[in-house]
Amino acid sequence: MSEVRARRFDPIVVSPLSTVVAEYVPDVAAEVSYQSEAALEREFIGQLESQAYVYLPIRSEADLVANLRAELERLNSIVFSDAEWNQFFRDRIAGANDGIVEKTVRIQEDPVQLLKRDDGSTKNITLVDKKNIHNNSLQVINQYAVGRDDGARFDNRYDVTVLVNGLPMVHVELKRRGVALREAFDQIDRYQRDSFWAGSGLFEYVQLFVISNGTHQVLFEYDAPPTPG
């Protein structure tokens, strides 16, 4: 892999309201040379970081949930008590009876949820700010592992995930150049079946899937992976 010098985009201006990037002329030789999945992953994360995504070395659900709490506190200018957070997380984010449909509806149609505070008052908690989108945070994690200890059917490790305000919203599955994209489709289908729902089921919040082998990319929402043409 070439180092991140081969990035196509680097920021010129980063502000609370916008990120302006410059476009680089791609290095054709580097693009067609052999590149491992690990190298492709590193380069992709580097490109996201250059566009003001924040990289986090999150590997466990405990860290994922702690980061989600911190991001919702930031977005809503609030500090949850432990009791408030536990109830809000259980009832408004990771309900035991909630699946992909309920979580998708929550994000797309009802992203403001009600918190009952310790003193009996209530407060609206925004999961995604759709009116002022620059208030939302963008973070990126990689190699997040979910296994039998989390309740999954099999051990799985996800390539790259984009978090929006701490919630997994975009899943990226990478394959080295020359590998058929069908393999990545099949992996996502397997994750959906075997592990996205495990633990607190936060990966059921993913709204967009991206598959890439460094040459070709496919984006889709999950219902069932389309057959790649």
C-alpha positions in Angstrom: 0.0 0.0 0.0 1.1 3.5 -0.7 0.9 5.8 2.3 -2.0 8.3 2.7 -0.2 10.6 0.2 -2.4 8.9 -2.4 -5.5 10.4 -0.9 -7.8 11.9 -3.4 -9.2 14.4 -0.9 -7.7 16.5 1.8 -9.4 19.3 3.8 -8.8 22.9 3.0 -11.2 24.3 5.6 -12.9 22.5 8.5 -15.4 24.5 10.5 -18.5 23.7 12.7 -20.6 24.3 9.6 -18.7 22.7 6.7 -15.7 20.8 5.5 -14.1 22.0 2.2 -11.9 19.5 0.5 -9.5 19.6 -2.4 -9.5 17.0 -5.1 -6.2 15.3 -6.0 -5.4 13.7 -9.4 -5.4 9.9 -8.7 -2.2 8.0 -9.0 -3.2 5.5 -11.7 -0.2 3.2 -11.1 -1.1 2.9 -7.4 -4.7 2.2 -8.2 -4.1 -0.8 -10.3 -1.3 -2.4 -8.2 -1.9 -5.2 -5.7 -3.3 -4.0 -2.4 -4.3 -6.2 0.5 -7.6 -5.8 2.3 -5.7 -4.5 5.4 -4.0 -1.8 3.2 -7.2 -0.9 1.5 -8.9 -0.5 4.9 -6.1 1.7 6.3 -6.2 3.9 3.2 -9.9 4.2 3.4 -9.9 5.2 7.0 -7.1 7.7 6.2 -9.4 9.3 3.6 -12.2 9.6 6.1 -9.9 11.1 8.7 -8.8 13.7 6.1 -12.4 14.7 5.7 -12.9 15.3 9.5 -14.2 11.9 10.6 -12.8 11.0 14.0 -11.2 7.6 14.2 -11.9 5.6 17.4 -10.2 2.3 18.5 -13.4 0.8 19.7 -13.4 -3.0 19.9 -16.1 -3.9 22.5 -19.8 -3.3 23.0 -19.0 -1.6 26.4 -16.8 1.0 24.6 -19.4 1.4 21.9 -22.2 2.1 24.4 -20.0 4.4 26.4 -19.2 6.4 23.3 -22.9 6.5 22.3 -23.7 8.0 25.7 -21.0 10.6 25.4 -22.1 11.6 21.9 -25.8 11.9 22.9 -24.8 14.0 25.9 -22.8 16.3 23.6 -25.5 16.6 21.0 -28.2 17.3 23.6 -26.2 19.4 26.0 -27.1 17.0 28.9 -25.4 14.8 31.4 -27.3 11.6 32.0 -27.3 10.1 35.5 -26.5 6.4 35.4 -30.1 5.6 36.1 -31.4 7.9 33.4 -29.0 6.5 30.8 -29.7 2.9 31.7 -33.5 3.4 31.3 -33.2 5.5 28.2 -30.8 3.0 26.5 -33.0 0.1 27.4 -36.4 1.7 26.5 -35.5 4.1 23.7 -32.5 2.7 21.9 -31.9 -1.0 22.5 -35.4 -2.3 23.3 -35.4 -6.1 23.7 -38.3 -6.4 21.3 -36.9 -3.9 18.7 -35.5 -5.2 15.4 -34.3 -3.7 12.2 -37.7 -2.3 11.3 -38.3 -0.6 14.6 -34.8 0.9 14.7 -35.0 2.1 11.1 -38.4 3.8 11.8 -36.8 5.4 14.9 -34.0 6.9 12.9 -35.9 7.9 9.8 -39.2 9.0 11.3 -38.9 9.5 15.0 -35.3 10.5 15.9 -36.4 12.5 18.9 -37.0 10.3 22.0 -38.4 11.2 25.4 -36.2 10.9 28.5 -37.8 10.7 31.9 -35.4 12.4 34.3 -34.7 11.4 37.9 -36.6 14.4 39.2 -39.7 13.4 37.3 -39.3 16.0 34.5 -39.0 15.0 30.8 -36.6 16.1 28.1 -36.5 15.4 24.4 -33.3 13.6 23.3 -32.3 13.9 19.7 -30.6 10.8 18.2 -29.9 12.5 14.8 -30.3 16.2 14.2 -32.0 16.4 10.8 -32.5 20.2 11.0 -29.0 21.2 11.7 -27.0 18.3 10.3 -23.6 19.8 11.1 -24.4 19.2 14.8 -24.1 15.5 14.2 -20.7 13.8 14.8 -19.0 11.4 12.4 -16.7 8.8 13.8 -15.2 5.7 12.2 -14.2 2.4 13.8 -12.8 -0.8 12.3 -12.4 -4.5 13.1 -15.2 -4.4 15.6 -15.7 -8.0 16.9 -19.0 -9.7 17.8 -18.9 -13.2 19.0 -20.6 -16.0 20.8 -20.0 -14.3 24.2 -22.2 -11.5 22.9 -24.9 -14.0 21.9 -24.0 -14.2 18.2 -24.3 -17.5 16.4 -20.8 -17.2 15.2 -17.7 -15.0 15.8 -17.6 -12.1 13.3 -15.4 -9.1 12.8 -16.6 -6.1 10.8 -14.3 -4.1 8.5 -15.2 -0.4 8.8 -18.2 1.2 10.5 -19.3 4.9 10.4 -20.9 6.1 13.6 -23.3 9.0 13.6 -23.7 10.4 17.1 -22.3 7.1 18.3 -24.8 4.9 16.5 -23.6 2.6 13.7 -25.1 3.9 10.6 -22.9 2.9 7.7 -21.2 -0.5 7.3 -18.3 -0.9 4.8 -17.1 -4.3 3.7 -13.8 -4.3 1.8 -12.2 -6.9 -0.4 -8.8 -6.8 -2.1 -8.7 -6.0 -5.8 -9.7 -8.8 -8.0 -12.0 -10.5 -5.4 -15.6 -10.8 -6.6 -18.0 -8.4 -4.8 -20.3 -11.3 -4.3 -18.2 -12.4 -1.4 -18.8 -9.1 0.4 -22.6 -9.3 -0.3 -22.6 -12.8 1.2 -20.7 -11.6 4.3 -23.2 -8.8 5.0 -26.0 -11.3 4.6 -24.3 -13.5 7.1 -23.7 -10.7 9.5 -27.3 -9.7 9.3 -28.4 -13.3 10.0 -25.8 -14.2 12.6 -24.6 -11.2 14.6 -25.9 -7.7 13.9 -28.7 -8.3 16.4 -26.3 -9.7 19.1 -25.7 -7.9 22.4 -27.6 -4.7 22.4 -28.3 -4.9 18.7 -26.8 -1.5 17.9 -25.7 -2.7 14.5 -29.3 -3.1 13.5 -29.3 0.7 13.2 -27.1 0.5 10.1 -28.9 2.3 7.3 -26.4 2.1 4.4 -24.0 -0.6 3.3 -21.0 0.0 1.1 -19.0 -2.8 -0.6 -15.7 -2.1 -2.3 -12.7 -3.9 -3.7 -10.8 -0.7 -4.3 -11.9 -0.6 -8.0 -15.7 -1.1 -7.9 -18.2 0.1 -5.2 -21.8 -0.8 -4.5 -24.1 1.1 -2.1 -27.4 -0.3 -0.9 -29.9 -0.2 2.0 -30.5 -3.5 3.7 -33.5 -5.6 2.9 -31.7 -8.4 1.3 -28.4 -7.8 -0.7 -29.1 -7.3 -4.4 -27.5 -9.6 -6.8 -24.4 -7.8 -8.1 -24.3 -7.5 -11.8 
